[in-house]
């Protein structure tokens, strides 16, 4: 039930996963075992501010109603590709006399934007009344925005007025977000649900194209196939999910970022996996600014998790003019990055139109489920 609060403690409920959940998560080749989740726990499902009223696909990055300390709420971009709430001074002004916790810096690598500011403690209100939660986290209040030399979408300025980002991802510390640790993630630091204090929310969430469920349960995990995550060397966060990228009969190892924060896919081929791209003279539309784009005829096969038993596999086929052939998960274009030691793929938000996504921060799992298989609230 949406917005329901159940007061059973995660510590006192048996953590064995019911056989039905495991069975639903083992279609075809066997993926990782399902995580141990409570049968009942405190949770809430919060709708996106821009969800299609008929349950249809997202046509932009999902947004959540967000406010501070009981104030007015505005739409923030919910970004699984970054960690932490980042906000302009025009939107959140720290209380008089509040001292900053410390300086902060964050790079949005897809655009080349570099955000600098100071962290302040804040009580963050998430969602509309009746379907809401409160997080207690440090918030990065922006002093300036600068740009990488190779930035694709950036305008340097002091005290920018347009920043309203709600980062809920993981494993980004090595990707220009050194301060993006779990203590900054609002979804992992919930202190109240629907106006009532909570004691034991299972740390994690499920994202669908309609909204996000905070607080994991075995029922919420039904139908998902899972992949295990590895701990970062620092021990305080999980690393990005492992993946395999295959193009034209060649394949290699990679990592993947299921990212609600951008509208296209970008792909760094693994060594020895060439990807044909459009010539600059043939580029049109976004491929002029965001190129080079994958060329017509390229088929990108992605497998997430253990190569021997992936949690998810899907293809992106490139058609005329560098436009992927239509499918629920297809982005409008695929930007191809220069080859490095390892491959990487950022899915873009269209991925979430085809697949629901689960993150278990306590035990280190991610899960994927075809959207049509998700239970209706």
C-alpha positions in Angstrom: 0.0 0.0 0.0 1.4 3.4 -0.9 2.5 5.4 2.0 1.9 2.6 4.6 4.0 2.5 7.7 4.7 -0.8 9.3 6.6 -0.9 12.5 8.3 -4.3 12.5 12.1 -3.9 13.1 14.5 -5.2 10.4 16.6 -6.6 13.2 13.8 -8.6 14.8 12.3 -10.0 11.6 13.7 -13.1 10.0 15.9 -12.0 7.1 15.5 -15.2 5.1 14.0 -14.5 1.7 10.9 -16.4 0.8 11.2 -19.0 -1.9 8.7 -17.2 -4.1 10.9 -14.1 -4.3 14.0 -16.3 -5.2 12.1 -18.1 -7.8 10.9 -14.9 -9.5 14.5 -13.7 -9.5 15.9 -16.8 -11.3 14.4 -16.8 -14.8 16.7 -18.3 -17.4 20.4 -18.3 -16.4 20.7 -18.0 -12.7 21.7 -14.5 -11.5 23.0 -13.7 -8.0 20.9 -14.9 -5.1 18.3 -12.4 -3.8 19.4 -10.2 -0.9 18.1 -10.9 2.6 15.3 -8.4 3.1 12.7 -8.1 5.8 9.2 -9.4 5.1 7.8 -6.2 6.6 9.4 -2.8 7.3 8.7 0.9 7.3 8.4 2.1 3.7 6.7 4.6 1.4 6.2 5.0 -2.3 6.7 8.6 -3.5 5.4 9.5 -7.0 7.5 11.6 -9.4 6.3 15.1 -9.9 6.5 14.6 -13.7 5.2 11.0 -13.9 2.8 10.5 -16.8 -0.7 10.5 -15.5 -1.6 7.3 -17.3 1.6 5.4 -16.2 3.2 6.0 -19.5 7.0 6.5 -20.1 9.1 9.3 -18.8 10.0 12.0 -21.3 12.6 13.7 -19.1 14.6 13.0 -16.0 12.3 12.1 -13.1 11.6 14.9 -10.6 10.6 14.8 -6.9 8.9 17.5 -4.8 11.6 18.7 -2.4 11.7 21.3 0.3 13.8 22.2 3.4 12.8 22.5 7.0 9.1 22.5 6.3 9.3 25.2 3.6 7.8 25.2 0.1 8.6 22.3 -2.2 9.8 22.5 -5.8 10.7 19.9 -8.3 14.3 18.6 -8.1 15.9 16.2 -10.6 16.3 12.8 -9.0 19.7 11.7 -10.2 21.0 8.2 -9.7 24.2 9.3 -11.3 25.4 11.5 -8.5 25.2 11.5 -4.7 23.9 14.3 -2.5 21.5 17.2 -2.6 22.9 20.2 -4.5 21.0 23.5 -4.3 21.2 27.1 -5.2 21.1 29.8 -2.5 17.9 31.1 -4.0 16.2 27.8 -3.2 17.7 27.0 0.2 19.1 29.6 2.6 20.7 28.1 5.7 19.2 29.3 9.0 20.7 32.4 10.5 23.8 31.5 12.5 24.3 28.1 10.9 27.9 27.2 10.4 29.0 25.2 7.3 30.1 21.7 7.9 32.8 22.1 5.3 33.6 22.8 1.6 32.3 20.6 -1.2 32.9 20.0 -4.8 31.1 17.9 -7.4 31.6 17.2 -11.1 28.8 16.3 -13.4 30.9 14.4 -15.9 28.2 14.1 -18.6 28.0 17.9 -19.0 31.4 19.0 -17.7 29.8 21.2 -14.9 32.0 21.7 -11.8 29.9 22.7 -8.7 31.6 24.2 -5.6 30.0 25.3 -2.4 29.7 24.5 1.3 27.8 21.8 3.1 25.1 22.7 5.7 23.0 20.3 7.8 19.4 20.3 6.6 16.1 18.5 7.1 15.0 17.6 3.6 11.3 17.1 2.8 10.6 14.6 0.0 7.4 14.1 -1.9 3.8 15.4 -1.5 1.8 15.2 1.7 0.6 11.7 2.4 3.4 10.1 0.3 6.4 11.8 1.8 9.6 11.2 3.8 12.1 13.3 5.6 15.9 12.9 5.4 18.6 14.5 7.6 21.7 15.1 5.5 24.4 17.6 4.7 23.3 19.7 1.7 25.7 21.4 -0.8 24.8 25.0 -1.1 26.3 26.3 -4.4 28.8 29.2 -4.5 30.0 28.9 -8.1 29.8 26.8 -11.2 32.8 26.4 -13.5 33.3 24.2 -16.5 35.7 21.6 -17.8 37.6 22.7 -20.9 35.8 20.0 -22.8 32.4 20.7 -21.3 29.4 20.0 -23.6 26.7 21.8 -21.6 28.0 24.4 -19.1 28.1 28.1 -18.4 30.4 29.4 -15.7 28.8 31.7 -13.1 28.9 32.7 -9.5 25.8 31.9 -7.3 23.8 30.1 -10.0 20.1 30.3 -9.4 19.0 27.1 -11.3 20.7 24.3 -9.4 18.2 21.8 -7.9 19.7 18.3 -8.0 18.8 15.3 -5.8 21.6 12.8 -6.1 20.8 9.3 -4.8 23.5 7.2 -6.5 26.5 5.3 -5.2 30.1 4.5 -6.1 30.8 7.9 -7.7 33.6 9.1 -5.4 36.2 8.3 -8.0 34.2 10.0 -10.8 34.6 13.6 -9.7 32.5 13.3 -6.6 34.9 12.8 -3.7 32.3 14.0 -1.2 29.5 11.9 -2.6 29.6 9.4 0.3 26.5 7.5 1.7 26.0 10.0 4.5 25.1 12.6 1.8 22.5 10.3 0.2 19.0 11.4 1.3 17.4 8.1 0.5 19.8 6.3 2.9 19.2 8.8 5.8 15.4 8.8 6.2 14.2 9.9 9.7 10.4 10.2 9.1 7.7 8.8 6.8 4.4 10.6 6.4 5.1 12.9 9.3 6.0 10.1 11.8 9.6 9.3 13.0 11.0 6.0 11.8 13.5 3.8 13.5 14.6 1.1 11.1 14.1 1.8 7.4 15.9 -0.9 5.3 18.5 1.2 3.4 17.8 1.1 -0.2 15.1 1.9 -2.8 13.2 0.8 -5.9 12.9 3.1 -8.9 10.1 2.7 -11.5 9.0 5.2 -14.1 6.2 6.3 -11.9 8.1 6.9 -8.6 10.4 5.6 -6.0 9.9 3.3 -3.0 12.0 4.0 0.0 12.6 1.1 2.5 13.2 -2.3 1.0 11.1 -5.4 1.7 11.0 -8.9 0.2 7.7 -8.0 -1.4 9.2 -4.9 -3.1 12.0 -7.1 -4.4 9.7 -9.6 -6.1 10.4 -10.2 -9.8 13.9 -8.7 -9.7 17.1 -10.4 -10.9 20.1 -9.4 -8.8 23.8 -8.7 -9.1 26.3 -8.4 -6.3 28.4 -5.2 -5.8 32.0 -5.1 -4.5 33.0 -2.8 -1.7 35.2 0.2 -2.5 38.7 0.1 -1.0 37.7 2.8 1.4 35.0 0.4 2.7 32.3 3.1 3.1 30.5 2.6 -0.2 29.9 0.1 -3.0 31.6 0.2 -6.3 29.8 0.6 -9.6 28.2 -2.5 -11.0 30.4 -4.7 -13.3 29.2 -5.2 -16.9 30.2 -6.5 -20.3 30.0 -4.6 -23.5 29.9 -6.4 -26.8 30.0 -4.8 -30.3 30.5 -6.5 -33.6 31.6 -9.9 -32.1 34.2 -8.4 -29.7 33.5 -7.9 -26.0 35.2 -6.6 -22.9 34.7 -5.7 -19.3 33.1 -2.5 -18.2 31.2 -0.8 -15.4 27.6 0.6 -15.8 25.8 3.5 -14.3 22.0 3.3 -14.5 21.5 7.1 -14.6 18.2 9.0 -14.4 20.0 12.3 -14.7 20.8 12.4 -18.4 18.7 12.0 -21.6 21.2 10.0 -23.7 23.6 7.1 -23.5 27.3 7.4 -23.4 29.6 4.5 -24.0 33.3 4.0 -23.6 34.3 0.9 -25.5 36.5 -1.6 -23.7 40.0 -2.0 -25.3 39.7 -4.1 -28.5 36.0 -3.4 -29.0 35.8 -0.8 -31.8 32.6 1.2 -32.3 32.0 2.9 -35.6 30.9 6.5 -35.3 29.4 9.1 -37.5 31.7 11.3 -39.4 31.5 14.9 -38.4 30.3 15.8 -41.9 27.4 13.4 -41.4 26.4 14.5 -37.9 23.1 16.3 -37.3 21.0 17.4 -34.4 22.5 16.5 -31.0 25.3 14.5 -32.6 26.9 17.8 -33.7 27.2 19.0 -30.1 27.4 15.7 -28.2 29.2 13.6 -30.8 30.8 11.5 -32.0 27.7 9.3 -32.1 27.5 5.6 -32.8 26.9 5.0 -36.5 24.1 3.2 -38.4 24.4 -0.5 -38.2 26.1 -0.7 -34.8 24.6 -3.2 -32.4 25.6 -2.7 -28.7 24.9 -5.6 -26.4 25.0 -4.9 -22.7 25.1 -7.5 -19.9 25.0 -6.3 -16.3 26.5 -8.3 -13.5 28.3 -11.7 -13.7 29.1 -12.4 -17.4 28.2 -16.1 -16.8 24.8 -15.3 -15.3 23.9 -11.6 -16.0 21.1 -9.9 -14.0 20.1 -8.1 -17.2 21.0 -8.2 -20.9 19.7 -5.9 -23.6 20.6 -4.4 -27.0 20.8 -1.0 -28.5 20.6 -1.0 -32.3 21.7 2.2 -34.2 19.7 3.3 -37.2 20.0 6.0 -39.8 21.6 9.2 -38.8 22.9 7.7 -35.5 19.4 7.4 -34.1 18.8 4.1 -32.1 15.9 2.0 -33.4 12.8 2.5 -31.2 12.4 0.5 -28.0 11.3 1.3 -24.5 14.9 1.6 -23.3 16.4 3.2 -26.4 18.1 6.6 -25.8 17.8 9.3 -28.5 21.5 8.9 -29.4 24.7 7.2 -28.1 27.8 9.3 -27.5 31.0 7.3 -27.9 33.9 8.2 -25.7 37.6 7.6 -26.2 38.9 4.2 -25.3 40.6 3.8 -21.9 41.7 0.8 -19.8 38.1 -0.3 -19.2 34.8 0.1 -20.7 31.9 2.2 -19.3 28.2 2.7 -20.1 25.8 5.3 -18.8 22.3 4.2 -19.7 20.4 7.5 -19.5 16.9 7.9 -18.1 15.1 6.0 -21.0 16.4 2.8 -19.5 14.0 3.2 -16.6 11.0 3.2 -19.0 11.8 -0.5 -19.7 13.2 -1.7 -16.4 12.6 -1.1 -12.7 15.8 -0.7 -10.6 16.6 -1.8 -7.1 19.5 -0.7 -4.9 20.2 -2.5 -1.6 22.8 -0.3 0.2 22.9 -2.5 3.3 24.1 -5.7 1.6 25.4 -4.5 -1.7 23.0 -5.6 -4.4 21.4 -4.0 -7.5 18.4 -5.6 -9.2 16.5 -5.2 -12.5 13.0 -6.1 -13.4 11.0 -5.6 -16.7 8.7 -2.8 -16.0 5.6 -4.7 -16.9 6.4 -7.2 -14.1 6.4 -4.6 -11.3 3.5 -4.9 -8.8 0.9 -2.2 -8.9 0.3 -0.3 -5.6 
